[in-house]
Amino acid sequence: MTAPTERLIRRVRRDFGRGTDDEVIRRLTALAADDSSERVQAALVLGAAGDWHRFEHQLRQLELDWRDVLVAGGLAGEDWPVRLTAELPPAGQDGQRGLPRPGGRQVARRRDWRNLRRRR
């Protein structure tokens, strides 16, 4: 059992709703030692994208093959340390990835949406 890092806890609290976030953290903390690296824990959270049912599916998938969890979370490639840092920036760094929305998921900045519409 290894508790999630502070930066992962921040991500869980941002992605999941109140009450659910505590349960996600509890489940991450209860993982077996082999499955409790920050990379695997982060892949579970990132692959779930703030959805409780997807998180439960990721946990079941972890029992079958941890590599599938890494793929779903976007942390399977050789560049996983860079991607992990981009997804879980240190405290106080914005990351410029959009604005958090209540209930968890990020939304693109308004100017990004305008640019998308113009390209169509």
ROKOL-88611 format. One record per atom (N, C-alpha, C): residue number from 1; residue in three letters; chain; atom name; x negated, z, y negated. Coordinates in nm, 3 decimals. Each point is the difference from the previous one (the first is absolute). Layout:
<recs>
+-----+------+------+------+---------+---------+---------+
| pos | code | unit | site |       u |       w |       v |
+-----+------+------+------+---------+---------+---------+
| NUM |  ALA |    A |   CA |       X |       Z |       Y |
...
+-----+------+------+------+---------+---------+---------+
</recs>
This chain:
<recs>
+-----+------+------+------+---------+---------+---------+
| pos | code | unit | site |       u |       w |       v |
+-----+------+------+------+---------+---------+---------+
|   1 |  MET |    A |    N |  -0.084 |   0.000 |   0.119 |
|   1 |  MET |    A |   CA |   0.084 |   0.000 |  -0.119 |
|   1 |  MET |    A |    C |  -0.088 |   0.000 |  -0.124 |
|   2 |  THR |    A |    N |   0.026 |  -0.097 |  -0.087 |
|   2 |  THR |    A |   CA |  -0.070 |  -0.009 |  -0.127 |
|   2 |  THR |    A |    C |   0.104 |  -0.026 |  -0.108 |
|   3 |  ALA |    A |    N |  -0.003 |   0.082 |  -0.103 |
|   3 |  ALA |    A |   CA |   0.094 |  -0.019 |  -0.111 |
|   3 |  ALA |    A |    C |  -0.035 |  -0.127 |  -0.076 |
|   4 |  PRO |    A |    N |   0.099 |  -0.070 |  -0.053 |
|   4 |  PRO |    A |   CA |  -0.027 |  -0.118 |  -0.081 |
|   4 |  PRO |    A |    C |  -0.081 |   0.037 |  -0.124 |
|   5 |  THR |    A |    N |  -0.076 |  -0.095 |  -0.049 |
|   5 |  THR |    A |   CA |  -0.077 |   0.022 |  -0.123 |
|   5 |  THR |    A |    C |   0.094 |   0.009 |  -0.119 |
|   6 |  GLU |    A |    N |  -0.051 |   0.052 |  -0.109 |
|   6 |  GLU |    A |   CA |   0.082 |   0.014 |  -0.122 |
|   6 |  GLU |    A |    C |   0.050 |  -0.135 |  -0.048 |
|   7 |  ARG |    A |    N |  -0.086 |  -0.102 |   0.005 |
|   7 |  ARG |    A |   CA |   0.043 |  -0.131 |  -0.049 |
|   7 |  ARG |    A |    C |   0.107 |  -0.060 |   0.090 |
|   8 |  LEU |    A |    N |  -0.004 |   0.028 |   0.129 |
|   8 |  LEU |    A |   CA |   0.105 |  -0.048 |   0.089 |
|   8 |  LEU |    A |    C |   0.130 |   0.077 |  -0.024 |
|   9 |  ILE |    A |    N |  -0.012 |   0.128 |  -0.025 |
|   9 |  ILE |    A |   CA |   0.120 |   0.080 |  -0.031 |
|   9 |  ILE |    A |    C |   0.066 |  -0.053 |  -0.127 |
|  10 |  ARG |    A |    N |  -0.079 |  -0.035 |  -0.101 |
|  10 |  ARG |    A |   CA |   0.058 |  -0.058 |  -0.122 |
|  10 |  ARG |    A |    C |   0.077 |  -0.127 |   0.032 |
|  11 |  ARG |    A |    N |  -0.057 |  -0.083 |   0.088 |
|  11 |  ARG |    A |   CA |   0.066 |  -0.125 |   0.037 |
|  11 |  ARG |    A |    C |   0.129 |   0.027 |   0.076 |
|  12 |  VAL |    A |    N |  -0.003 |   0.095 |   0.091 |
|  12 |  VAL |    A |   CA |   0.121 |   0.036 |   0.075 |
|  12 |  VAL |    A |    C |   0.109 |   0.046 |  -0.097 |
|  13 |  ARG |    A |    N |  -0.036 |   0.086 |  -0.093 |
|  13 |  ARG |    A |   CA |   0.099 |   0.052 |  -0.096 |
|  13 |  ARG |    A |    C |   0.054 |  -0.111 |  -0.089 |
|  14 |  ARG |    A |    N |  -0.082 |  -0.100 |  -0.030 |
|  14 |  ARG |    A |   CA |   0.046 |  -0.111 |  -0.081 |
|  14 |  ARG |    A |    C |   0.090 |  -0.095 |   0.079 |
|  15 |  ASP |    A |    N |  -0.033 |  -0.025 |   0.127 |
|  15 |  ASP |    A |   CA |   0.073 |  -0.099 |   0.079 |
|  15 |  ASP |    A |    C |   0.129 |   0.051 |   0.062 |
|  16 |  PHE |    A |    N |   0.004 |   0.126 |   0.038 |
|  16 |  PHE |    A |   CA |   0.115 |   0.056 |   0.071 |
|  16 |  PHE |    A |    C |   0.080 |   0.091 |  -0.092 |
|  17 |  GLY |    A |    N |   0.128 |   0.011 |   0.028 |
|  17 |  GLY |    A |   CA |   0.088 |   0.084 |  -0.080 |
|  17 |  GLY |    A |    C |  -0.024 |   0.148 |   0.023 |
|  18 |  ARG |    A |    N |   0.057 |   0.080 |  -0.089 |
|  18 |  ARG |    A |   CA |  -0.013 |   0.146 |   0.013 |
|  18 |  ARG |    A |    C |   0.055 |   0.046 |   0.133 |
|  19 |  GLY |    A |    N |  -0.071 |   0.095 |   0.061 |
|  19 |  GLY |    A |   CA |   0.040 |   0.052 |   0.130 |
|  19 |  GLY |    A |    C |  -0.062 |  -0.081 |   0.112 |
|  20 |  THR |    A |    N |   0.013 |  -0.130 |  -0.008 |
|  20 |  THR |    A |   CA |  -0.061 |  -0.088 |   0.099 |
|  20 |  THR |    A |    C |  -0.151 |   0.006 |  -0.011 |
|  21 |  ASP |    A |    N |  -0.050 |   0.009 |  -0.122 |
|  21 |  ASP |    A |   CA |  -0.146 |   0.003 |  -0.020 |
|  21 |  ASP |    A |    C |  -0.063 |   0.119 |   0.071 |
|  22 |  ASP |    A |    N |   0.064 |   0.115 |  -0.004 |
|  22 |  ASP |    A |   CA |  -0.054 |   0.118 |   0.068 |
|  22 |  ASP |    A |    C |  -0.004 |  -0.021 |   0.152 |
|  23 |  GLU |    A |    N |   0.103 |  -0.064 |   0.053 |
|  23 |  GLU |    A |   CA |   0.003 |  -0.026 |   0.145 |
|  23 |  GLU |    A |    C |  -0.107 |  -0.100 |   0.040 |
|  24 |  VAL |    A |    N |  -0.024 |  -0.101 |  -0.082 |
|  24 |  VAL |    A |   CA |  -0.106 |  -0.098 |   0.028 |
|  24 |  VAL |    A |    C |  -0.135 |   0.072 |   0.002 |
|  25 |  ILE |    A |    N |  -0.025 |   0.085 |  -0.098 |
|  25 |  ILE |    A |   CA |  -0.126 |   0.074 |  -0.005 |
|  25 |  ILE |    A |    C |  -0.014 |   0.091 |   0.122 |
|  26 |  ARG |    A |    N |   0.109 |   0.065 |   0.039 |
|  26 |  ARG |    A |   CA |  -0.003 |   0.086 |   0.118 |
|  26 |  ARG |    A |    C |  -0.035 |  -0.081 |   0.125 |
|  27 |  ARG |    A |    N |   0.063 |  -0.116 |   0.013 |
|  27 |  ARG |    A |   CA |  -0.027 |  -0.085 |   0.118 |
|  27 |  ARG |    A |    C |  -0.143 |  -0.052 |   0.001 |
|  28 |  LEU |    A |    N |  -0.052 |  -0.036 |  -0.116 |
|  28 |  LEU |    A |   CA |  -0.139 |  -0.046 |  -0.008 |
|  28 |  LEU |    A |    C |  -0.096 |   0.112 |   0.038 |
|  29 |  THR |    A |    N |   0.029 |   0.121 |  -0.044 |
|  29 |  THR |    A |   CA |  -0.085 |   0.115 |   0.030 |
|  29 |  THR |    A |    C |   0.002 |   0.032 |   0.149 |
|  30 |  ALA |    A |    N |   0.112 |  -0.027 |   0.066 |
|  30 |  ALA |    A |   CA |   0.014 |   0.033 |   0.142 |
|  30 |  ALA |    A |    C |  -0.059 |  -0.105 |   0.094 |
|  31 |  LEU |    A |    N |  -0.053 |  -0.109 |  -0.052 |
|  31 |  LEU |    A |   CA |  -0.057 |  -0.103 |   0.087 |
|  31 |  LEU |    A |    C |  -0.118 |   0.055 |   0.080 |
|  32 |  ALA |    A |    N |  -0.019 |  -0.055 |   0.118 |
|  32 |  ALA |    A |   CA |  -0.115 |   0.039 |   0.083 |
|  32 |  ALA |    A |    C |  -0.129 |  -0.035 |  -0.074 |
|  33 |  ALA |    A |    N |  -0.106 |   0.070 |   0.032 |
|  33 |  ALA |    A |   CA |  -0.129 |  -0.018 |  -0.069 |
|  33 |  ALA |    A |    C |  -0.046 |  -0.145 |   0.002 |
|  34 |  ASP |    A |    N |   0.022 |  -0.071 |   0.110 |
|  34 |  ASP |    A |   CA |  -0.042 |  -0.139 |   0.009 |
|  34 |  ASP |    A |    C |   0.075 |  -0.090 |  -0.097 |
|  35 |  ASP |    A |    N |   0.120 |   0.039 |  -0.039 |
|  35 |  ASP |    A |   CA |   0.086 |  -0.082 |  -0.086 |
|  35 |  ASP |    A |    C |   0.006 |   0.050 |  -0.143 |
|  36 |  SER |    A |    N |  -0.081 |   0.097 |  -0.035 |
|  36 |  SER |    A |   CA |   0.018 |   0.065 |  -0.129 |
|  36 |  SER |    A |    C |  -0.102 |  -0.040 |  -0.106 |
|  37 |  SER |    A |    N |  -0.071 |  -0.111 |   0.018 |
|  37 |  SER |    A |   CA |  -0.091 |  -0.044 |  -0.105 |
|  37 |  SER |    A |    C |   0.083 |  -0.045 |  -0.121 |
|  38 |  GLU |    A |    N |  -0.060 |   0.004 |  -0.116 |
|  38 |  GLU |    A |   CA |   0.072 |  -0.043 |  -0.120 |
|  38 |  GLU |    A |    C |   0.044 |  -0.145 |   0.013 |
|  39 |  ARG |    A |    N |  -0.081 |  -0.082 |   0.062 |
|  39 |  ARG |    A |   CA |   0.033 |  -0.142 |   0.018 |
|  39 |  ARG |    A |    C |   0.129 |  -0.015 |   0.081 |
|  40 |  VAL |    A |    N |   0.011 |   0.068 |   0.111 |
|  40 |  VAL |    A |   CA |   0.119 |  -0.011 |   0.085 |
|  40 |  VAL |    A |    C |   0.121 |   0.062 |  -0.072 |
|  41 |  GLN |    A |    N |  -0.019 |   0.117 |  -0.060 |
|  41 |  GLN |    A |   CA |   0.111 |   0.063 |  -0.072 |
|  41 |  GLN |    A |    C |   0.049 |  -0.090 |  -0.113 |
|  42 |  ALA |    A |    N |  -0.092 |  -0.058 |  -0.074 |
|  42 |  ALA |    A |   CA |   0.038 |  -0.089 |  -0.110 |
|  42 |  ALA |    A |    C |   0.070 |  -0.124 |   0.052 |
|  43 |  ALA |    A |    N |  -0.047 |  -0.054 |   0.111 |
|  43 |  ALA |    A |   CA |   0.064 |  -0.119 |   0.057 |
|  43 |  ALA |    A |    C |   0.145 |   0.031 |   0.039 |
|  44 |  LEU |    A |    N |   0.025 |   0.119 |   0.052 |
|  44 |  LEU |    A |   CA |   0.137 |   0.041 |   0.033 |
|  44 |  LEU |    A |    C |   0.087 |  -0.001 |  -0.126 |
|  45 |  VAL |    A |    N |  -0.051 |   0.057 |  -0.107 |
|  45 |  VAL |    A |   CA |   0.075 |   0.010 |  -0.126 |
|  45 |  VAL |    A |    C |   0.018 |  -0.137 |  -0.064 |
|  46 |  LEU |    A |    N |  -0.107 |  -0.077 |  -0.007 |
|  46 |  LEU |    A |   CA |   0.009 |  -0.131 |  -0.064 |
|  46 |  LEU |    A |    C |   0.090 |  -0.095 |   0.079 |
|  47 |  GLY |    A |    N |  -0.010 |   0.005 |   0.131 |
|  47 |  GLY |    A |   CA |   0.086 |  -0.085 |   0.082 |
|  47 |  GLY |    A |    C |   0.147 |   0.036 |  -0.010 |
|  48 |  ALA |    A |    N |   0.028 |   0.125 |  -0.031 |
|  48 |  ALA |    A |   CA |   0.139 |   0.044 |  -0.014 |
|  48 |  ALA |    A |    C |   0.060 |  -0.041 |  -0.133 |
|  49 |  ALA |    A |    N |  -0.083 |  -0.017 |  -0.102 |
|  49 |  ALA |    A |   CA |   0.045 |  -0.044 |  -0.133 |
|  49 |  ALA |    A |    C |   0.116 |   0.085 |  -0.053 |
|  50 |  GLY |    A |    N |  -0.008 |   0.131 |   0.021 |
|  50 |  GLY |    A |   CA |   0.101 |   0.090 |  -0.056 |
|  50 |  GLY |    A |    C |   0.128 |   0.012 |   0.079 |
|  51 |  ASP |    A |    N |   0.007 |  -0.063 |   0.115 |
|  51 |  ASP |    A |   CA |   0.121 |   0.001 |   0.081 |
|  51 |  ASP |    A |    C |  -0.018 |   0.096 |   0.119 |
|  52 |  TRP |    A |    N |   0.086 |   0.100 |   0.010 |
|  52 |  TRP |    A |   CA |  -0.012 |   0.102 |   0.105 |
|  52 |  TRP |    A |    C |   0.006 |  -0.061 |   0.140 |
|  53 |  HIS |    A |    N |   0.095 |  -0.090 |   0.022 |
|  53 |  HIS |    A |   CA |   0.015 |  -0.060 |   0.133 |
|  53 |  HIS |    A |    C |  -0.123 |  -0.083 |   0.037 |
|  54 |  ARG |    A |    N |  -0.055 |  -0.070 |  -0.097 |
|  54 |  ARG |    A |   CA |  -0.122 |  -0.075 |   0.027 |
|  54 |  ARG |    A |    C |  -0.115 |   0.094 |   0.031 |
|  55 |  PHE |    A |    N |  -0.005 |   0.115 |  -0.068 |
|  55 |  PHE |    A |   CA |  -0.104 |   0.099 |   0.028 |
|  55 |  PHE |    A |    C |   0.011 |   0.050 |   0.144 |
|  56 |  GLU |    A |    N |   0.122 |   0.032 |   0.043 |
|  56 |  GLU |    A |   CA |   0.021 |   0.043 |   0.138 |
|  56 |  GLU |    A |    C |  -0.042 |  -0.110 |   0.099 |
|  57 |  HIS |    A |    N |   0.031 |  -0.124 |  -0.034 |
|  57 |  HIS |    A |   CA |  -0.042 |  -0.112 |   0.086 |
|  57 |  HIS |    A |    C |  -0.152 |  -0.007 |   0.006 |
|  58 |  GLN |    A |    N |  -0.066 |   0.019 |  -0.112 |
|  58 |  GLN |    A |   CA |  -0.146 |  -0.002 |  -0.004 |
|  58 |  GLN |    A |    C |  -0.057 |   0.111 |   0.089 |
|  59 |  LEU |    A |    N |   0.061 |   0.118 |  -0.003 |
|  59 |  LEU |    A |   CA |  -0.046 |   0.110 |   0.086 |
|  59 |  LEU |    A |    C |   0.014 |  -0.036 |   0.148 |
|  60 |  ARG |    A |    N |   0.112 |  -0.062 |   0.036 |
|  60 |  ARG |    A |   CA |   0.017 |  -0.043 |   0.139 |
|  60 |  ARG |    A |    C |  -0.102 |  -0.107 |   0.037 |
|  61 |  GLN |    A |    N |  -0.027 |  -0.089 |  -0.093 |
|  61 |  GLN |    A |   CA |  -0.098 |  -0.105 |   0.023 |
|  61 |  GLN |    A |    C |  -0.139 |   0.060 |   0.019 |
|  62 |  LEU |    A |    N |  -0.030 |   0.106 |  -0.071 |
|  62 |  LEU |    A |   CA |  -0.129 |   0.067 |   0.011 |
|  62 |  LEU |    A |    C |  -0.023 |   0.050 |   0.143 |
|  63 |  GLU |    A |    N |   0.105 |   0.045 |   0.065 |
|  63 |  GLU |    A |   CA |  -0.012 |   0.046 |   0.138 |
|  63 |  GLU |    A |    C |  -0.036 |  -0.115 |   0.095 |
|  64 |  LEU |    A |    N |   0.043 |  -0.121 |  -0.033 |
|  64 |  LEU |    A |   CA |  -0.027 |  -0.116 |   0.085 |
|  64 |  LEU |    A |    C |  -0.136 |  -0.062 |  -0.028 |
|  65 |  ASP |    A |    N |  -0.027 |  -0.029 |  -0.129 |
|  65 |  ASP |    A |   CA |  -0.126 |  -0.065 |  -0.036 |
|  65 |  ASP |    A |    C |  -0.029 |   0.022 |  -0.148 |
|  66 |  TRP |    A |    N |  -0.099 |   0.080 |  -0.029 |
|  66 |  TRP |    A |   CA |  -0.035 |   0.035 |  -0.138 |
|  66 |  TRP |    A |    C |  -0.040 |  -0.123 |  -0.081 |
|  67 |  ARG |    A |    N |  -0.048 |  -0.103 |   0.065 |
|  67 |  ARG |    A |   CA |  -0.044 |  -0.120 |  -0.072 |
|  67 |  ARG |    A |    C |   0.117 |  -0.071 |  -0.066 |
|  68 |  ASP |    A |    N |   0.116 |   0.004 |   0.064 |
|  68 |  ASP |    A |   CA |   0.119 |  -0.061 |  -0.061 |
|  68 |  ASP |    A |    C |   0.040 |   0.074 |  -0.127 |
|  69 |  VAL |    A |    N |  -0.021 |   0.129 |  -0.002 |
|  69 |  VAL |    A |   CA |   0.029 |   0.080 |  -0.120 |
|  69 |  VAL |    A |    C |  -0.093 |  -0.042 |  -0.114 |
|  70 |  LEU |    A |    N |  -0.127 |  -0.022 |   0.031 |
|  70 |  LEU |    A |   CA |  -0.095 |  -0.044 |  -0.103 |
|  70 |  LEU |    A |    C |   0.039 |  -0.136 |  -0.055 |
|  71 |  VAL |    A |    N |   0.044 |  -0.089 |   0.087 |
|  71 |  VAL |    A |   CA |   0.043 |  -0.132 |  -0.046 |
|  71 |  VAL |    A |    C |   0.121 |   0.012 |  -0.091 |
|  72 |  ALA |    A |    N |   0.100 |   0.075 |   0.041 |
|  72 |  ALA |    A |   CA |   0.123 |   0.017 |  -0.080 |
|  72 |  ALA |    A |    C |  -0.030 |   0.063 |  -0.136 |
|  73 |  GLY |    A |    N |  -0.099 |   0.089 |  -0.004 |
|  73 |  GLY |    A |   CA |  -0.035 |   0.066 |  -0.125 |
|  73 |  GLY |    A |    C |  -0.100 |  -0.076 |  -0.084 |
|  74 |  GLY |    A |    N |  -0.047 |  -0.115 |   0.049 |
|  74 |  GLY |    A |   CA |  -0.094 |  -0.081 |  -0.076 |
|  74 |  GLY |    A |    C |  -0.142 |   0.053 |   0.000 |
|  75 |  LEU |    A |    N |  -0.033 |   0.083 |   0.099 |
|  75 |  LEU |    A |   CA |  -0.132 |   0.061 |   0.005 |
|  75 |  LEU |    A |    C |  -0.078 |  -0.037 |   0.126 |
|  76 |  ALA |    A |    N |   0.030 |  -0.116 |   0.057 |
|  76 |  ALA |    A |   CA |  -0.066 |  -0.039 |   0.124 |
|  76 |  ALA |    A |    C |  -0.127 |  -0.082 |  -0.023 |
|  77 |  GLY |    A |    N |  -0.012 |  -0.066 |  -0.112 |
|  77 |  GLY |    A |   CA |  -0.114 |  -0.087 |  -0.026 |
|  77 |  GLY |    A |    C |  -0.127 |   0.076 |  -0.035 |
|  78 |  GLU |    A |    N |  -0.108 |  -0.075 |  -0.008 |
|  78 |  GLU |    A |   CA |  -0.129 |   0.060 |  -0.034 |
|  78 |  GLU |    A |    C |  -0.003 |   0.058 |  -0.141 |
|  79 |  ASP |    A |    N |   0.090 |  -0.049 |  -0.085 |
|  79 |  ASP |    A |   CA |   0.004 |   0.048 |  -0.138 |
|  79 |  ASP |    A |    C |   0.088 |   0.124 |  -0.016 |
|  80 |  TRP |    A |    N |   0.033 |   0.066 |   0.110 |
|  80 |  TRP |    A |   CA |   0.093 |   0.113 |  -0.007 |
|  80 |  TRP |    A |    C |  -0.044 |   0.110 |  -0.096 |
|  81 |  PRO |    A |    N |  -0.131 |   0.032 |  -0.016 |
|  81 |  PRO |    A |   CA |  -0.034 |   0.106 |  -0.096 |
|  81 |  PRO |    A |    C |   0.038 |  -0.038 |  -0.144 |
|  82 |  VAL |    A |    N |  -0.016 |  -0.126 |  -0.035 |
|  82 |  VAL |    A |   CA |   0.035 |  -0.046 |  -0.135 |
|  82 |  VAL |    A |    C |   0.152 |   0.004 |  -0.017 |
|  83 |  ARG |    A |    N |   0.071 |  -0.048 |   0.100 |
|  83 |  ARG |    A |   CA |   0.147 |   0.001 |  -0.007 |
|  83 |  ARG |    A |    C |   0.055 |   0.143 |  -0.006 |
|  84 |  LEU |    A |    N |  -0.063 |   0.090 |   0.076 |
|  84 |  LEU |    A |   CA |   0.044 |   0.139 |   0.000 |
|  84 |  LEU |    A |    C |  -0.016 |   0.061 |  -0.138 |
|  85 |  THR |    A |    N |  -0.114 |  -0.024 |  -0.062 |
|  85 |  THR |    A |   CA |  -0.024 |   0.051 |  -0.136 |
|  85 |  THR |    A |    C |   0.096 |  -0.061 |  -0.100 |
|  86 |  ALA |    A |    N |   0.032 |  -0.128 |   0.018 |
|  86 |  ALA |    A |   CA |   0.096 |  -0.065 |  -0.090 |
|  86 |  ALA |    A |    C |   0.140 |   0.060 |   0.015 |
|  87 |  GLU |    A |    N |   0.038 |   0.032 |   0.122 |
|  87 |  GLU |    A |   CA |   0.133 |   0.056 |   0.025 |
|  87 |  GLU |    A |    C |   0.008 |   0.149 |  -0.031 |
|  88 |  LEU |    A |    N |  -0.112 |   0.070 |   0.015 |
|  88 |  LEU |    A |   CA |  -0.004 |   0.145 |  -0.024 |
|  88 |  LEU |    A |    C |  -0.110 |   0.030 |  -0.101 |
|  89 |  PRO |    A |    N |   0.023 |  -0.034 |  -0.127 |
|  89 |  PRO |    A |   CA |  -0.105 |   0.025 |  -0.099 |
|  89 |  PRO |    A |    C |  -0.022 |   0.149 |  -0.022 |
|  90 |  PRO |    A |    N |  -0.119 |   0.036 |  -0.045 |
|  90 |  PRO |    A |   CA |  -0.027 |   0.141 |  -0.031 |
|  90 |  PRO |    A |    C |   0.095 |   0.051 |  -0.108 |
|  91 |  ALA |    A |    N |   0.015 |   0.129 |  -0.009 |
|  91 |  ALA |    A |   CA |   0.090 |   0.061 |  -0.098 |
|  91 |  ALA |    A |    C |  -0.034 |  -0.048 |  -0.140 |
|  92 |  GLY |    A |    N |   0.105 |  -0.030 |  -0.077 |
|  92 |  GLY |    A |   CA |  -0.017 |  -0.040 |  -0.139 |
|  92 |  GLY |    A |    C |  -0.024 |  -0.149 |  -0.020 |
|  93 |  GLN |    A |    N |  -0.010 |  -0.076 |   0.107 |
|  93 |  GLN |    A |   CA |  -0.017 |  -0.145 |  -0.015 |
|  93 |  GLN |    A |    C |   0.130 |  -0.069 |   0.032 |
|  94 |  ASP |    A |    N |   0.042 |  -0.084 |  -0.091 |
|  94 |  ASP |    A |   CA |   0.129 |  -0.067 |   0.009 |
|  94 |  ASP |    A |    C |   0.002 |  -0.106 |   0.109 |
|  95 |  GLY |    A |    N |  -0.103 |  -0.076 |   0.012 |
|  95 |  GLY |    A |   CA |  -0.001 |  -0.107 |   0.097 |
|  95 |  GLY |    A |    C |   0.069 |  -0.126 |  -0.048 |
|  96 |  GLN |    A |    N |   0.074 |   0.007 |  -0.111 |
|  96 |  GLN |    A |   CA |   0.067 |  -0.116 |  -0.058 |
|  96 |  GLN |    A |    C |   0.083 |  -0.077 |   0.102 |
|  97 |  ARG |    A |    N |   0.075 |   0.069 |   0.084 |
|  97 |  ARG |    A |   CA |   0.075 |  -0.067 |   0.105 |
|  97 |  ARG |    A |    C |   0.151 |   0.000 |  -0.027 |
|  98 |  GLY |    A |    N |   0.041 |   0.025 |  -0.118 |
|  98 |  GLY |    A |   CA |   0.143 |   0.004 |  -0.028 |
|  98 |  GLY |    A |    C |   0.045 |   0.141 |  -0.033 |
|  99 |  LEU |    A |    N |   0.124 |   0.015 |  -0.031 |
|  99 |  LEU |    A |   CA |   0.054 |   0.128 |  -0.042 |
|  99 |  LEU |    A |    C |   0.076 |   0.065 |   0.114 |
| 100 |  PRO |    A |    N |  -0.021 |   0.132 |   0.023 |
| 100 |  PRO |    A |   CA |   0.076 |   0.065 |   0.107 |
| 100 |  PRO |    A |    C |   0.147 |   0.009 |  -0.036 |
| 101 |  ARG |    A |    N |   0.083 |  -0.008 |   0.098 |
| 101 |  ARG |    A |   CA |   0.144 |   0.007 |  -0.017 |
| 101 |  ARG |    A |    C |   0.050 |   0.123 |   0.073 |
| 102 |  PRO |    A |    N |   0.098 |   0.072 |  -0.055 |
| 102 |  PRO |    A |   CA |   0.054 |   0.115 |   0.072 |
| 102 |  PRO |    A |    C |   0.043 |  -0.041 |   0.139 |
| 103 |  GLY |    A |    N |  -0.030 |   0.083 |   0.099 |
| 103 |  GLY |    A |   CA |   0.032 |  -0.033 |   0.137 |
| 103 |  GLY |    A |    C |  -0.115 |  -0.069 |   0.070 |
| 104 |  GLY |    A |    N |  -0.102 |  -0.034 |  -0.074 |
| 104 |  GLY |    A |   CA |  -0.120 |  -0.041 |   0.067 |
| 104 |  GLY |    A |    C |  -0.062 |  -0.133 |  -0.029 |
| 105 |  ARG |    A |    N |   0.065 |  -0.109 |   0.021 |
| 105 |  ARG |    A |   CA |  -0.069 |  -0.128 |  -0.001 |
| 105 |  ARG |    A |    C |  -0.038 |  -0.042 |  -0.141 |
| 106 |  GLN |    A |    N |  -0.105 |  -0.078 |  -0.008 |
| 106 |  GLN |    A |   CA |  -0.045 |  -0.048 |  -0.129 |
| 106 |  GLN |    A |    C |   0.078 |  -0.124 |  -0.039 |
| 107 |  VAL |    A |    N |   0.010 |  -0.020 |  -0.131 |
| 107 |  VAL |    A |   CA |   0.057 |  -0.124 |  -0.052 |
| 107 |  VAL |    A |    C |  -0.107 |  -0.066 |  -0.084 |
| 108 |  ALA |    A |    N |   0.004 |  -0.129 |  -0.006 |
| 108 |  ALA |    A |   CA |  -0.099 |  -0.071 |  -0.081 |
| 108 |  ALA |    A |    C |   0.025 |   0.028 |  -0.148 |
| 109 |  ARG |    A |    N |  -0.103 |  -0.009 |  -0.076 |
| 109 |  ARG |    A |   CA |   0.016 |   0.016 |  -0.144 |
| 109 |  ARG |    A |    C |   0.086 |  -0.113 |  -0.052 |
| 110 |  ARG |    A |    N |   0.072 |   0.025 |  -0.107 |
| 110 |  ARG |    A |   CA |   0.094 |  -0.097 |  -0.053 |
| 110 |  ARG |    A |    C |  -0.066 |  -0.134 |  -0.028 |
| 111 |  ARG |    A |    N |  -0.117 |  -0.001 |  -0.060 |
| 111 |  ARG |    A |   CA |  -0.065 |  -0.126 |  -0.031 |
| 111 |  ARG |    A |    C |  -0.035 |  -0.078 |   0.128 |
| 112 |  ASP |    A |    N |  -0.026 |   0.071 |   0.109 |
| 112 |  ASP |    A |   CA |  -0.027 |  -0.068 |   0.126 |
| 112 |  ASP |    A |    C |   0.125 |  -0.073 |   0.050 |
| 113 |  TRP |    A |    N |   0.117 |   0.060 |  -0.016 |
| 113 |  TRP |    A |   CA |   0.124 |  -0.065 |   0.043 |
| 113 |  TRP |    A |    C |   0.025 |  -0.124 |  -0.084 |
| 114 |  ARG |    A |    N |  -0.027 |   0.009 |  -0.131 |
| 114 |  ARG |    A |   CA |   0.020 |  -0.117 |  -0.087 |
| 114 |  ARG |    A |    C |  -0.090 |  -0.114 |   0.044 |
| 115 |  ASN |    A |    N |  -0.126 |   0.031 |   0.031 |
| 115 |  ASN |    A |   CA |  -0.091 |  -0.104 |   0.044 |
| 115 |  ASN |    A |    C |   0.046 |  -0.064 |   0.131 |
| 116 |  LEU |    A |    N |   0.056 |   0.078 |   0.088 |
| 116 |  LEU |    A |   CA |   0.050 |  -0.055 |   0.126 |
| 116 |  LEU |    A |    C |   0.116 |  -0.097 |  -0.024 |
| 117 |  ARG |    A |    N |   0.087 |   0.037 |  -0.091 |
| 117 |  ARG |    A |   CA |   0.114 |  -0.087 |  -0.029 |
| 117 |  ARG |    A |    C |  -0.043 |  -0.132 |  -0.062 |
| 118 |  ARG |    A |    N |  -0.100 |   0.003 |  -0.085 |
| 118 |  ARG |    A |   CA |  -0.047 |  -0.121 |  -0.065 |
| 118 |  ARG |    A |    C |  -0.065 |  -0.097 |   0.098 |
| 119 |  ARG |    A |    N |  -0.058 |   0.052 |   0.105 |
| 119 |  ARG |    A |   CA |  -0.071 |  -0.085 |   0.095 |
| 119 |  ARG |    A |    C |   0.093 |  -0.076 |   0.092 |
| 120 |  ARG |    A |    N |   0.120 |   0.040 |   0.010 |
| 120 |  ARG |    A |   CA |   0.095 |  -0.065 |   0.093 |
| 120 |  ARG |    A |    C |   0.035 |  -0.138 |  -0.041 |
+-----+------+------+------+---------+---------+---------+
</recs>
